[in-house]
Amino acid sequence: MKRHTFEPGKLVAALVVLAAALLYGMDAAGQWDIPVLVLFPLICGGLFLAGAVSAVTYDIRRRRARGGEPARSGGGAGIPG
């Protein structure tokens, strides 16, 4: 089976949507009384958090990829190459 890279942003988004679904399901079952206005900020805030986590992950991976390349030798002292 082909492996893929771990993406924490997608994990955060999935957990937030799962939590919202759990709250909505409990409200529909009559066990909790959740106002509708609670679910919208939960979803919006969770998607914002997932986007921020994805941006940080992308930045970290990009910096690691750049840092892993061998440095170019300039050939002389202080001369960029």
C-alpha positions in Angstrom: 0.0 0.0 0.0 1.3 3.4 -0.9 2.0 5.7 2.0 1.2 9.3 2.1 2.4 12.2 4.1 0.8 13.1 7.4 -1.2 16.3 7.2 -2.1 17.6 10.6 -4.4 20.3 9.2 -6.8 17.7 7.8 -6.7 15.9 11.1 -7.7 19.1 13.0 -10.5 19.8 10.4 -11.8 16.3 10.7 -11.9 16.4 14.5 -13.7 19.7 14.6 -16.3 18.5 12.1 -16.7 15.2 14.1 -17.2 17.2 17.3 -19.9 19.4 15.6 -21.6 16.3 14.3 -21.6 14.8 17.8 -23.1 17.9 19.2 -25.7 18.1 16.5 -26.5 14.4 17.0 -26.9 14.8 20.7 -29.1 17.8 20.2 -31.3 15.9 17.6 -31.6 13.0 20.1 -32.9 15.3 22.7 -30.1 14.7 25.2 -28.5 18.2 24.9 -30.0 21.5 24.0 -27.3 23.2 21.9 -28.2 26.6 20.4 -27.6 26.7 16.6 -25.4 29.7 17.0 -22.9 27.6 18.8 -22.2 25.3 15.9 -21.4 28.0 13.4 -18.5 29.5 15.4 -17.3 26.0 16.2 -17.1 25.1 12.5 -15.6 28.4 11.4 -13.1 28.5 14.2 -12.1 24.9 13.6 -11.6 25.5 9.9 -9.5 28.6 10.6 -7.4 26.6 13.1 -7.0 23.8 10.5 -5.9 26.4 7.9 -3.3 27.8 10.4 -2.0 24.4 11.2 -1.7 23.6 7.5 0.2 26.8 6.8 2.6 26.1 9.6 3.1 22.6 8.4 3.7 23.8 4.9 6.3 26.3 6.1 8.1 23.8 8.2 8.3 21.3 5.3 9.5 23.9 2.9 12.2 25.1 5.3 13.4 21.5 5.9 13.5 20.8 2.2 15.6 24.0 1.6 17.9 23.2 4.5 18.5 19.6 3.3 20.1 20.7 0.0 23.9 20.9 -0.1 25.3 24.4 0.1 26.8 25.9 -3.1 30.5 26.6 -2.8 31.5 30.1 -3.9 35.0 29.2 -4.7 36.4 32.2 -2.8 36.2 33.9 0.5 33.1 36.1 0.7 32.2 35.6 -3.0 28.6 34.4 -3.5 28.4 31.6 -5.9 
